Amino acid sequence: MATSHVSRIERGDRRLSTSKLNALAAALGTSATAICAQAEGLPVPATAQSQDGDLTLDHTKEAIELRKAFRKLPLPSRRLVVDFAQMLAKQAAT
């Protein structure tokens, strides 16, 4: 999508198609519902579903920071982060 088109959407001169809104939401790790709620000044739904439909998205500041940092990592490092998180979850469960 061209930068000029994004600017027109931001100014309200153009509308974003539903398919592009869904793609944008997925890239941001959220849902179209959450984006619309924020744009309208409504509370973000606590149980916004991911595209997979089986995971609940967390919109807390910490979760957003974690997702941003995770996306910046190379794939091998991402695997290490997942392994470490699983280890911490097991440890917390005992």
mmCIF file of the C-alpha atoms, coordinates in Angstrom:
data_MODEL
# 
_entry.id   MODEL 
# 
loop_
_atom_site.group_PDB 
_atom_site.id 
_atom_site.type_symbol 
_atom_site.label_atom_id 
_atom_site.label_alt_id 
_atom_site.label_comp_id 
_atom_site.label_asym_id 
_atom_site.label_entity_id 
_atom_site.label_seq_id 
_atom_site.pdbx_PDB_ins_code 
_atom_site.Cartn_x 
_atom_site.Cartn_y 
_atom_site.Cartn_z 
_atom_site.occupancy 
_atom_site.B_iso_or_equiv 
_atom_site.pdbx_formal_charge 
_atom_site.auth_seq_id 
_atom_site.auth_comp_id 
_atom_site.auth_asym_id 
_atom_site.auth_atom_id 
_atom_site.pdbx_PDB_model_num 
ATOM 1  C CA . MET A 1 1  ? 0.000   0.000   0.000  1.00 0.00 ? 1  MET A CA 1 
ATOM 2  C CA . ALA A 1 2  ? 1.419   3.375   -0.980 1.00 0.00 ? 2  ALA A CA 1 
ATOM 3  C CA . THR A 1 3  ? 2.313   5.901   1.705  1.00 0.00 ? 3  THR A CA 1 
ATOM 4  C CA . SER A 1 4  ? 0.077   8.486   0.057  1.00 0.00 ? 4  SER A CA 1 
ATOM 5  C CA . HIS A 1 5  ? -2.873  6.073   0.301  1.00 0.00 ? 5  HIS A CA 1 
ATOM 6  C CA . VAL A 1 6  ? -2.163  5.500   4.000  1.00 0.00 ? 6  VAL A CA 1 
ATOM 7  C CA . SER A 1 7  ? -2.131  9.275   4.540  1.00 0.00 ? 7  SER A CA 1 
ATOM 8  C CA . ARG A 1 8  ? -5.531  9.591   2.832  1.00 0.00 ? 8  ARG A CA 1 
ATOM 9  C CA . ILE A 1 9  ? -6.912  6.843   5.083  1.00 0.00 ? 9  ILE A CA 1 
ATOM 10 C CA . GLU A 1 10 ? -5.517  8.576   8.181  1.00 0.00 ? 10 GLU A CA 1 
ATOM 11 C CA . ARG A 1 11 ? -7.126  11.884  7.139  1.00 0.00 ? 11 ARG A CA 1 
ATOM 12 C CA . GLY A 1 12 ? -10.434 10.167  6.442  1.00 0.00 ? 12 GLY A CA 1 
ATOM 13 C CA . ASP A 1 13 ? -10.316 10.882  2.695  1.00 0.00 ? 13 ASP A CA 1 
ATOM 14 C CA . ARG A 1 14 ? -10.274 7.167   1.857  1.00 0.00 ? 14 ARG A CA 1 
ATOM 15 C CA . ARG A 1 15 ? -11.612 4.046   3.521  1.00 0.00 ? 15 ARG A CA 1 
ATOM 16 C CA . LEU A 1 16 ? -9.643  0.920   4.278  1.00 0.00 ? 16 LEU A CA 1 
ATOM 17 C CA . SER A 1 17 ? -11.144 -2.258  2.845  1.00 0.00 ? 17 SER A CA 1 
ATOM 18 C CA . THR A 1 18 ? -12.124 -4.984  5.283  1.00 0.00 ? 18 THR A CA 1 
ATOM 19 C CA . SER A 1 19 ? -9.559  -7.376  3.839  1.00 0.00 ? 19 SER A CA 1 
ATOM 20 C CA . LYS A 1 20 ? -6.757  -4.824  4.250  1.00 0.00 ? 20 LYS A CA 1 
ATOM 21 C CA . LEU A 1 21 ? -7.937  -3.971  7.768  1.00 0.00 ? 21 LEU A CA 1 
ATOM 22 C CA . ASN A 1 22 ? -7.826  -7.667  8.702  1.00 0.00 ? 22 ASN A CA 1 
ATOM 23 C CA . ALA A 1 23 ? -4.348  -8.027  7.159  1.00 0.00 ? 23 ALA A CA 1 
ATOM 24 C CA . LEU A 1 24 ? -3.132  -4.943  9.024  1.00 0.00 ? 24 LEU A CA 1 
ATOM 25 C CA . ALA A 1 25 ? -4.582  -6.204  12.300 1.00 0.00 ? 25 ALA A CA 1 
ATOM 26 C CA . ALA A 1 26 ? -2.937  -9.608  11.836 1.00 0.00 ? 26 ALA A CA 1 
ATOM 27 C CA . ALA A 1 27 ? 0.424   -7.951  11.115 1.00 0.00 ? 27 ALA A CA 1 
ATOM 28 C CA . LEU A 1 28 ? 0.046   -5.925  14.313 1.00 0.00 ? 28 LEU A CA 1 
ATOM 29 C CA . GLY A 1 29 ? -0.901  -9.000  16.323 1.00 0.00 ? 29 GLY A CA 1 
ATOM 30 C CA . THR A 1 30 ? -4.392  -7.788  17.110 1.00 0.00 ? 30 THR A CA 1 
ATOM 31 C CA . SER A 1 31 ? -7.902  -7.946  15.654 1.00 0.00 ? 31 SER A CA 1 
ATOM 32 C CA . ALA A 1 32 ? -9.893  -5.606  13.449 1.00 0.00 ? 32 ALA A CA 1 
ATOM 33 C CA . THR A 1 33 ? -12.374 -5.377  16.324 1.00 0.00 ? 33 THR A CA 1 
ATOM 34 C CA . ALA A 1 34 ? -9.671  -4.072  18.665 1.00 0.00 ? 34 ALA A CA 1 
ATOM 35 C CA . ILE A 1 35 ? -8.493  -1.503  16.101 1.00 0.00 ? 35 ILE A CA 1 
ATOM 36 C CA . CYS A 1 36 ? -12.037 -0.237  15.532 1.00 0.00 ? 36 CYS A CA 1 
ATOM 37 C CA . ALA A 1 37 ? -12.718 -0.077  19.268 1.00 0.00 ? 37 ALA A CA 1 
ATOM 38 C CA . GLN A 1 38 ? -9.610  2.022   19.845 1.00 0.00 ? 38 GLN A CA 1 
ATOM 39 C CA . ALA A 1 39 ? -10.450 4.306   16.918 1.00 0.00 ? 39 ALA A CA 1 
ATOM 40 C CA . GLU A 1 40 ? -13.923 4.900   18.345 1.00 0.00 ? 40 GLU A CA 1 
ATOM 41 C CA . GLY A 1 41 ? -12.625 5.481   21.864 1.00 0.00 ? 41 GLY A CA 1 
ATOM 42 C CA . LEU A 1 42 ? -14.182 2.284   23.186 1.00 0.00 ? 42 LEU A CA 1 
ATOM 43 C CA . PRO A 1 43 ? -12.410 -0.178  25.478 1.00 0.00 ? 43 PRO A CA 1 
ATOM 44 C CA . VAL A 1 44 ? -10.457 -2.860  23.643 1.00 0.00 ? 44 VAL A CA 1 
ATOM 45 C CA . PRO A 1 45 ? -12.266 -6.196  23.923 1.00 0.00 ? 45 PRO A CA 1 
ATOM 46 C CA . ALA A 1 46 ? -10.539 -8.336  26.530 1.00 0.00 ? 46 ALA A CA 1 
ATOM 47 C CA . THR A 1 47 ? -11.047 -11.491 24.503 1.00 0.00 ? 47 THR A CA 1 
ATOM 48 C CA . ALA A 1 48 ? -10.216 -10.409 20.952 1.00 0.00 ? 48 ALA A CA 1 
ATOM 49 C CA . GLN A 1 49 ? -9.468  -13.580 19.019 1.00 0.00 ? 49 GLN A CA 1 
ATOM 50 C CA . SER A 1 50 ? -6.382  -14.076 16.884 1.00 0.00 ? 50 SER A CA 1 
ATOM 51 C CA . GLN A 1 51 ? -6.653  -15.198 13.276 1.00 0.00 ? 51 GLN A CA 1 
ATOM 52 C CA . ASP A 1 52 ? -6.099  -18.801 14.365 1.00 0.00 ? 52 ASP A CA 1 
ATOM 53 C CA . GLY A 1 53 ? -9.183  -18.486 16.556 1.00 0.00 ? 53 GLY A CA 1 
ATOM 54 C CA . ASP A 1 54 ? -7.711  -20.456 19.437 1.00 0.00 ? 54 ASP A CA 1 
ATOM 55 C CA . LEU A 1 55 ? -5.555  -17.869 21.207 1.00 0.00 ? 55 LEU A CA 1 
ATOM 56 C CA . THR A 1 56 ? -6.725  -14.854 23.178 1.00 0.00 ? 56 THR A CA 1 
ATOM 57 C CA . LEU A 1 57 ? -4.780  -11.692 22.471 1.00 0.00 ? 57 LEU A CA 1 
ATOM 58 C CA . ASP A 1 58 ? -3.417  -9.757  25.392 1.00 0.00 ? 58 ASP A CA 1 
ATOM 59 C CA . HIS A 1 59 ? -3.549  -5.973  24.935 1.00 0.00 ? 59 HIS A CA 1 
ATOM 60 C CA . THR A 1 60 ? -1.626  -5.043  28.066 1.00 0.00 ? 60 THR A CA 1 
ATOM 61 C CA . LYS A 1 61 ? 1.359   -2.732  27.684 1.00 0.00 ? 61 LYS A CA 1 
ATOM 62 C CA . GLU A 1 62 ? 3.748   -5.539  28.604 1.00 0.00 ? 62 GLU A CA 1 
ATOM 63 C CA . ALA A 1 63 ? 2.291   -7.955  26.053 1.00 0.00 ? 63 ALA A CA 1 
ATOM 64 C CA . ILE A 1 64 ? 2.486   -5.360  23.290 1.00 0.00 ? 64 ILE A CA 1 
ATOM 65 C CA . GLU A 1 65 ? 6.119   -4.596  24.179 1.00 0.00 ? 65 GLU A CA 1 
ATOM 66 C CA . LEU A 1 66 ? 6.887   -8.321  24.183 1.00 0.00 ? 66 LEU A CA 1 
ATOM 67 C CA . ARG A 1 67 ? 5.332   -8.827  20.734 1.00 0.00 ? 67 ARG A CA 1 
ATOM 68 C CA . LYS A 1 68 ? 7.261   -5.862  19.303 1.00 0.00 ? 68 LYS A CA 1 
ATOM 69 C CA . ALA A 1 69 ? 10.568  -7.124  20.706 1.00 0.00 ? 69 ALA A CA 1 
ATOM 70 C CA . PHE A 1 70 ? 9.842   -10.699 19.586 1.00 0.00 ? 70 PHE A CA 1 
ATOM 71 C CA . ARG A 1 71 ? 9.187   -9.604  15.991 1.00 0.00 ? 71 ARG A CA 1 
ATOM 72 C CA . LYS A 1 72 ? 12.600  -7.940  15.846 1.00 0.00 ? 72 LYS A CA 1 
ATOM 73 C CA . LEU A 1 73 ? 14.403  -11.198 16.688 1.00 0.00 ? 73 LEU A CA 1 
ATOM 74 C CA . PRO A 1 74 ? 15.855  -13.577 14.089 1.00 0.00 ? 74 PRO A CA 1 
ATOM 75 C CA . LEU A 1 75 ? 14.071  -16.937 13.887 1.00 0.00 ? 75 LEU A CA 1 
ATOM 76 C CA . PRO A 1 76 ? 16.626  -18.944 15.945 1.00 0.00 ? 76 PRO A CA 1 
ATOM 77 C CA . SER A 1 77 ? 16.345  -16.417 18.765 1.00 0.00 ? 77 SER A CA 1 
ATOM 78 C CA . ARG A 1 78 ? 12.549  -16.562 18.607 1.00 0.00 ? 78 ARG A CA 1 
ATOM 79 C CA . ARG A 1 79 ? 12.729  -20.310 19.230 1.00 0.00 ? 79 ARG A CA 1 
ATOM 80 C CA . LEU A 1 80 ? 14.924  -19.710 22.283 1.00 0.00 ? 80 LEU A CA 1 
ATOM 81 C CA . VAL A 1 81 ? 12.426  -17.186 23.646 1.00 0.00 ? 81 VAL A CA 1 
ATOM 82 C CA . VAL A 1 82 ? 9.550   -19.656 23.200 1.00 0.00 ? 82 VAL A CA 1 
ATOM 83 C CA . ASP A 1 83 ? 11.545  -22.442 24.876 1.00 0.00 ? 83 ASP A CA 1 
ATOM 84 C CA . PHE A 1 84 ? 12.444  -20.142 27.772 1.00 0.00 ? 84 PHE A CA 1 
ATOM 85 C CA . ALA A 1 85 ? 8.828   -19.010 28.209 1.00 0.00 ? 85 ALA A CA 1 
ATOM 86 C CA . GLN A 1 86 ? 7.654   -22.626 28.278 1.00 0.00 ? 86 GLN A CA 1 
ATOM 87 C CA . MET A 1 87 ? 10.279  -23.451 30.889 1.00 0.00 ? 87 MET A CA 1 
ATOM 88 C CA . LEU A 1 88 ? 9.129   -20.498 33.046 1.00 0.00 ? 88 LEU A CA 1 
ATOM 89 C CA . ALA A 1 89 ? 5.498   -21.597 32.717 1.00 0.00 ? 89 ALA A CA 1 
ATOM 90 C CA . LYS A 1 90 ? 6.364   -25.136 33.847 1.00 0.00 ? 90 LYS A CA 1 
ATOM 91 C CA . GLN A 1 91 ? 8.349   -23.777 36.764 1.00 0.00 ? 91 GLN A CA 1 
ATOM 92 C CA . ALA A 1 92 ? 5.493   -21.483 37.795 1.00 0.00 ? 92 ALA A CA 1 
ATOM 93 C CA . ALA A 1 93 ? 3.033   -24.404 37.643 1.00 0.00 ? 93 ALA A CA 1 
ATOM 94 C CA . THR A 1 94 ? 5.014   -26.451 40.159 1.00 0.00 ? 94 THR A CA 1 
# 
